[in-house]
């Protein structure tokens, strides 16, 4: 039996590992086959890939920002001191973590470490250099791959073909049956969406929804309104003093937000007003995330948009964002 020289084996292994970069959307995410329900057109795929890469960069910069704050503020380098100050203001505003400029966070600040670990978990989930950690997920466009199934309908996934209410009595009001076929695999599972009701489009017709995570099938789906935004880099170049951070959000922000759901299994936290009173709305956007951090930092550390805004603002390092608006 002929054995390959060890040098060739190692080179093949190295090629396999290095064939993908951390910023590559595939193979971390499986796309629906062309023309299939849930498929994305070529322009959407390009925009998803570019924004995915920027989201990875922003997440890595968020990790480094917290690491930087573990040290005291630089004394002699003006630019580095200004960056440190801006990062400290962000950590305070979005997670209510105080940073002592003379000591920094130190290495044992539990609150800061929780935030940093959550960002690191997002990176680990798509790290091709560590295949034992990385998982494969779905990225889909639209929601025409979801079909309403009433309790009286026959459960097509049940071997005995019984009505849904009989085969799955825990589903009282019906559910959406997700059907996606790709060249690699078939996805066909029931998805119960809160307050679900009959209709062809359960998510994307909601006016405020740009993307959604369906954790039971490990899928992120992007609605049409999510596309056509500026890239993160272009948005950074268009900022002027006084601009609201909320007005500069990109698809990279959506990726980080959805990773909060998919990877860290966080839910959208219920928002609070400026006095700390609960309001019936998700804690999304600067005002609500900052209010949540001020009044309930424990929940802020589990709120996807706090992470997405932090990563975006850290990337926009040409301005300070401690108030939610661009400051020089």
C-alpha positions, 0 to 999 in steps of 0.5 A: 500500500502506497502512503502519501508523504507526510509533507503532502498530507500536511499541505492538503490539510492546510489547504482544506483549513485555509480554503475559507476565510473567517469573513466568508459567509459560506460554508458557515451558512447554507443557501437555498437552491436557486429558484427554491423557496427562501432562495436569494438572488445573485445581488442579494447574495453579494450584499449578504456576503459583503455585509457578513464580512463587515459584521465579522470585522465589527465584532472582532473590533468590539472584542478588541475594544473591551480588551483595550479597556482592561488597561488604563487610559493612555497618558501620552498618545492623544489619539489612543487616549481619545479612542479609549475614552470613546470606547469607555463611553460606549461600554457605559452607555450600552452595558452600564459598565464603568471604566476607571481611567487610571486602572482600566477594567482589569482582567476580572471585571465580570460584567465586561467579560460577559459582554466580551465572551458573547462577542467571542462566541459569535466569532467562534460559531463561524470560525473555520479554523476550529471546525469542531466549534463552527456550526452550519446554519441557513441564510434565507431571503423572504418568508415565502418558504413558510406555509401556514398549517392549521390544527385540522390540517394533516401533519405531513411530517407524521408517519400516520398522517394525522391532523396536526392537533393530534400529532402535535397536541402542544401546537394549539393554534397551528404553526408555519411549516418551513419547506426549503430544498437546497442542493445539499440538504432538505429542511422541513420542520414546523416553526411556531412563531409567537402570535402566529395567525393564518397568512402567507407572510408571517414575518416580512409584512410586519412593517418594522421587521428587516430580518428574523432568526428561527433558532429551532431550524438555525436559520436567519431570513432577511426581508426585502427591506433589509437590502439596499443599505450602505455598506458599513465602510460607506456609512462610516465615510458619510457621518457628520457631527450630530448624526444619530447612530440609528440613522447609520445602521447597515446590514452588518448591524442586522447580522450582529443582532441576529447572531445575538439570537442565533448564537447566544440564544438571546431574545429581544428584551422588553424595553423601558422608558427614561424612568425605567418603566416597562413599555410594550416594545423590543429594546431596539435602537439607541434610546431603548437600548441605552435606557435598558442599560441604565435601568437594567444592565443585567437584561442589557447584557442579553439584548441583541441590539445592545451588541449590534449597536456597540459593534457598529459604534466601535467600527465608526471610530472616527466619532464618539457615540456616547450620547447616541449621536456623532461627536468629535 
